[in-house]
């Protein structure tokens, strides 16, 4: 099958690499630099398996900036462009998705368009109604940054928002590309599939918020957070997973998806979803205040990335801590090897780790690393299990 994938982020690139083993895949991106890198066998995201496959020449993937040509030749267009949350509108910015849909249908009116970008509940149905006869469906992705290709090969489930032939076709395509047998497959209504994505991520955000608030309580009462979490997690209904305290849920998906779900709750009674969103602000307020109680002269921010093995720090929770500390007039320096330039939000970037350790009175680390062992007395972290 001839497939075009729009967007070379971690979702688009991982799906393109996955499918090009058995299909003719063209990856479309607006950034010529990204396109050139992918065609040269270099990954544009931090994902060890994608890097390995591309550098070893295990793929036949082609990248291009010529969207119209790619869509015109395709039987399937997969949309994986960003949908950042617009704080002013309190809604996802879906303009890039709409643009790809219109370009694809203009070039090829009968092409099947599958949306992988996260969208508001009801978005796909609106696209269908505004474009009569168009074949448009939504299929949520459940990929982790840093292991997106692995998650494509070993999916927890495949959900497609279409119960007809197009839905079955796309589901079979993803099942055939995976390595596991007996993958759970669920064909649903398109709006139900959109809701599944937002409710799944908001539940993850809720779980993060819950264990963070447990940690806040323990910290303020001089209790052992770890003992409490270990005891709570022994209940098999709760489990001992996804329970490591942090500075708040962050990254690209959970903050924006929980806010979008809350926006979709307009005129629907709720209190829990709003509390999940508000809990993330409360947690950052507590962490910043807890650091400032130590009266530091210079605070060192150790890594901006949200999780280990990632090069992405979009909406990372530690940035919220950093901004709160700076607002109180305390000097902040940043150690982030992946960051270009000399400053980040008016804070000096220090690339020499030893110099960073010497200058900082307190080193703030959302996730602990063994390279901090020699200054452990300076380190402020809520990371109990040294994992994401």
C-alpha positions in Angstrom: 0.0 0.0 0.0 1.2 3.6 -0.7 1.0 5.6 2.5 1.8 9.2 3.3 2.4 10.2 6.9 2.1 13.9 7.8 4.4 15.1 10.6 7.8 13.9 11.6 7.4 14.1 15.4 7.6 11.1 17.6 4.2 9.8 16.5 4.6 10.3 12.8 8.2 9.1 12.6 7.6 6.0 14.6 4.5 5.0 12.6 6.3 5.7 9.3 9.3 3.6 10.3 6.9 0.8 11.5 4.9 0.7 8.3 7.7 1.1 5.7 8.9 -2.4 6.4 6.0 -3.7 4.4 4.6 -0.7 2.5 5.7 2.2 0.4 5.8 5.1 2.9 6.5 8.8 2.4 6.9 11.0 5.4 5.9 14.6 4.9 7.2 17.4 7.0 7.5 21.2 6.6 11.1 21.3 7.9 13.6 20.7 5.2 16.3 19.9 7.8 14.3 17.2 9.3 13.5 15.7 5.9 17.2 15.7 4.9 18.2 14.1 8.2 15.7 11.3 7.8 16.7 10.6 4.2 20.3 10.4 5.4 19.3 7.7 7.9 19.3 10.0 11.0 16.5 10.1 13.5 15.2 13.5 14.4 13.9 12.4 17.8 15.5 10.6 20.7 14.3 7.0 20.3 17.0 4.3 20.4 15.1 1.8 18.3 14.2 4.3 15.6 17.8 5.5 15.6 19.0 1.9 15.2 16.7 1.1 12.3 17.3 4.2 10.4 21.1 4.2 10.8 21.4 0.5 9.9 19.4 1.0 6.7 16.6 -1.3 7.9 13.9 0.9 6.4 12.9 2.1 2.9 11.4 5.3 4.3 11.4 8.4 2.1 10.8 11.9 3.5 9.7 15.0 1.6 8.4 18.5 1.9 6.3 18.1 -1.2 3.0 17.3 0.5 0.7 17.5 -2.5 2.8 15.0 -4.5 2.9 12.6 -1.6 -0.9 12.8 -0.9 -1.8 12.5 -4.6 0.0 9.1 -4.8 -1.2 7.8 -1.5 -4.0 5.3 -0.8 -3.8 6.2 2.9 -2.8 9.5 4.6 -2.0 9.4 8.3 -2.1 12.7 10.1 0.4 13.1 13.0 0.8 16.9 13.2 0.9 18.8 16.5 -2.3 20.0 18.2 -1.0 22.3 20.9 -3.4 23.6 23.6 -4.4 27.2 23.0 -4.6 28.8 26.4 -6.6 31.8 25.0 -9.3 29.6 23.4 -9.1 26.8 26.0 -9.1 24.3 23.1 -6.6 22.4 21.0 -5.2 24.2 18.0 -6.3 21.8 15.2 -5.3 24.0 12.3 -2.4 21.8 11.2 -4.7 18.7 11.1 -7.4 20.5 9.2 -4.8 21.8 6.7 -3.5 18.3 6.0 -7.0 16.9 5.6 -7.9 19.6 3.1 -4.6 19.2 1.2 -5.0 15.4 1.0 -8.6 15.5 -0.1 -7.8 18.2 -2.7 -5.0 16.1 -4.1 -6.9 12.8 -3.8 -10.6 13.0 -3.0 -11.0 9.3 -2.3 -7.9 8.8 -0.1 -8.5 7.4 3.3 -7.4 9.9 6.0 -6.6 8.6 9.5 -6.0 11.1 12.2 -3.4 10.1 14.8 -3.1 13.6 16.3 -4.9 14.1 19.5 -8.1 16.1 18.9 -11.1 17.4 20.8 -14.1 15.1 21.3 -16.3 15.5 18.3 -13.6 16.9 15.9 -13.6 14.0 13.4 -17.4 14.0 13.1 -17.3 17.7 12.4 -14.6 17.1 9.7 -16.8 14.4 8.1 -19.9 16.6 8.1 -18.0 19.6 6.6 -16.6 17.3 3.8 -19.4 15.1 2.6 -18.2 11.8 1.2 -14.7 12.1 2.6 -13.2 9.0 4.2 -11.9 10.4 7.6 -11.4 8.4 10.7 -9.6 8.8 14.1 -7.3 6.3 15.7 -5.7 7.3 19.0 -2.0 6.6 19.7 -0.7 5.4 23.0 3.1 5.9 22.6 5.7 6.9 25.1 8.4 9.4 24.1 11.7 7.6 23.9 10.1 4.2 23.1 7.5 5.1 20.5 8.6 2.5 17.9 8.8 -0.2 20.6 5.2 0.7 21.5 4.1 0.4 17.9 5.7 -3.0 17.7 4.2 -4.1 21.0 0.9 -2.1 21.3 -1.2 -2.4 24.5 -4.3 -2.1 22.3 -5.3 -0.8 18.8 -8.4 1.4 18.8 -9.9 2.7 15.6 -12.9 5.1 15.5 -14.7 3.5 12.6 -16.7 0.2 12.6 -16.9 -0.1 8.8 -14.5 -1.4 6.2 -12.1 1.6 6.6 -11.8 0.9 10.3 -11.2 -2.7 9.8 -8.6 -1.9 7.0 -6.6 0.4 9.2 -6.8 -1.9 12.3 -5.5 -4.8 10.2 -2.7 -2.6 8.9 -1.5 -1.8 12.4 -1.9 -5.4 13.6 0.1 -6.8 10.7 2.9 -4.3 11.4 3.2 -5.3 15.1 5.2 -8.1 16.4 2.8 -9.4 19.1 0.0 -11.8 18.6 -3.5 -11.5 20.2 -3.4 -7.7 20.3 -6.6 -6.3 21.7 -8.4 -4.5 18.9 -11.5 -2.3 19.4 -13.5 -0.6 16.7 -15.7 2.1 18.1 -17.6 5.2 17.0 -15.2 8.0 16.0 -16.2 10.3 18.8 -15.9 7.5 21.4 -12.3 6.9 20.1 -11.5 10.5 20.7 -12.9 10.3 24.2 -10.9 7.2 24.9 -7.7 9.0 24.2 -8.5 12.0 26.4 -9.9 10.0 29.3 -6.9 7.6 29.2 -4.4 10.4 29.5 -6.4 12.2 32.1 -6.6 9.1 34.2 -2.7 8.9 34.0 -2.6 12.5 35.0 -4.9 11.8 37.9 -2.7 8.9 39.1 0.4 11.1 39.0 -1.5 13.9 40.9 -2.7 11.4 43.5 0.8 10.1 44.4 2.2 13.6 44.3 -0.4 14.8 46.8 0.3 11.7 49.0 3.9 12.8 48.9 3.1 16.4 49.8 1.1 15.2 52.8 3.9 12.9 54.0 6.6 15.6 53.5 4.6 18.2 55.5 4.0 15.7 58.4 7.5 14.2 58.4 6.4 10.8 57.2 8.0 8.2 54.9 6.4 8.6 51.5 7.9 5.4 50.3 6.5 3.3 53.1 3.0 4.7 52.5 3.2 4.2 48.7 4.6 0.6 49.1 1.7 -0.3 51.5 -1.0 1.3 49.3 0.4 -0.4 46.2 0.2 -3.8 47.6 -3.5 -3.7 47.0 -3.8 -5.4 43.7 -6.6 -3.1 42.6 -4.1 -0.2 42.9 -0.8 -1.9 42.0 2.8 -0.9 42.4 3.2 0.9 39.1 3.0 4.5 37.9 3.4 5.7 41.5 6.8 7.5 41.6 6.4 11.1 43.0 7.5 14.0 40.7 7.2 17.7 40.5 3.9 17.3 38.6 2.7 15.6 35.4 4.2 17.2 32.3 5.5 16.4 28.9 3.6 17.0 25.7 0.4 15.0 26.3 -0.9 14.9 29.9 -1.2 18.6 30.6 -2.8 19.5 27.3 -5.1 16.4 27.1 -6.4 16.9 30.6 -7.2 20.6 29.9 -8.9 19.6 26.6 -11.0 17.0 28.4 -12.0 19.7 31.0 -13.0 22.0 28.1 -15.1 19.3 26.6 -16.9 19.0 29.9 -18.6 22.4 29.3 -22.2 22.1 30.5 -21.5 18.6 31.9 -21.4 18.2 35.8 -18.0 17.4 37.0 -15.5 18.2 39.8 -12.8 15.5 39.5 -11.5 16.5 36.0 -11.1 20.1 37.2 -9.3 18.9 40.3 -6.8 16.9 38.2 -5.9 20.1 36.3 -5.7 22.2 39.4 -3.7 19.6 41.4 -0.8 20.1 39.0 -0.6 23.8 39.8 -0.9 23.1 43.5 2.0 20.6 43.4 4.3 23.0 41.7 3.5 25.7 44.2 4.4 23.3 47.0 7.6 22.1 45.5 8.8 25.7 44.8 7.9 26.8 48.3 9.7 23.7 49.8 12.9 24.6 47.9 12.7 28.3 48.8 12.4 27.4 52.5 16.0 26.3 52.3 17.1 29.9 51.5 19.3 29.1 48.5 21.4 31.8 46.9 21.7 29.9 43.6 19.4 27.1 42.5 20.6 24.7 39.9 18.1 23.0 37.6 19.4 19.6 36.7 17.9 18.7 33.3 14.8 20.1 31.7 13.7 16.9 30.1 10.5 15.3 31.5 11.9 11.7 31.6 15.0 9.7 31.1 16.1 8.8 27.5 14.1 11.8 26.1 15.3 15.0 24.4 12.0 16.7 24.8 11.2 19.2 27.5 8.0 20.7 26.2 5.8 21.5 29.2 8.1 19.6 31.6 7.1 20.2 35.2 10.5 21.3 36.3 10.1 24.5 34.2 7.1 25.4 36.3 9.3 25.1 39.4 12.1 27.1 37.8 9.7 30.0 37.0 8.3 30.1 40.5 11.8 30.3 42.0 12.9 33.0 39.6 9.8 35.0 40.4 11.1 35.3 44.0 14.4 36.8 42.8 16.6 33.8 43.3 19.3 33.1 40.7 18.7 30.0 38.7 21.3 28.2 36.5 20.4 25.3 34.2 22.3 22.1 33.3 20.8 20.7 30.1 23.3 19.2 27.5 20.6 19.1 24.8 19.9 22.8 25.0 21.4 25.2 22.4 22.3 28.8 23.2 23.6 30.5 26.3 20.4 31.2 28.3 17.0 29.6 28.8 14.2 31.9 30.0 16.9 34.4 31.1 18.7 31.8 33.1 22.3 30.8 32.3 23.0 27.4 30.8 26.0 25.7 32.4 27.3 22.9 30.3 30.2 21.8 32.6 28.6 19.5 35.1 31.4 20.0 37.7 31.0 23.8 37.4 27.3 23.4 37.8 27.6 21.3 40.9 30.0 23.8 42.5 28.0 26.9 41.8 24.5 25.6 42.8 23.5 25.7 46.5 20.6 23.4 45.8 20.4 21.1 42.8 16.8 20.5 41.8 16.2 17.2 39.9 12.8 15.9 38.9 14.5 12.6 38.2 17.7 11.5 40.1 20.8 10.4 38.2 23.9 8.6 39.5 26.1 11.4 38.2 24.8 13.5 41.1 26.0 10.9 43.7 29.0 13.1 44.7 26.7 16.0 45.6 23.7 14.1 46.9 23.5 16.4 50.0 22.8 19.3 47.6 20.1 17.5 45.6 16.4 18.3 46.0 14.2 15.6 44.4 11.0 13.8 45.2 12.1 10.8 43.0 11.9 7.8 45.3 12.2 4.9 42.9 14.7 6.4 40.4 12.4 5.6 37.4 9.8 7.5 35.3 
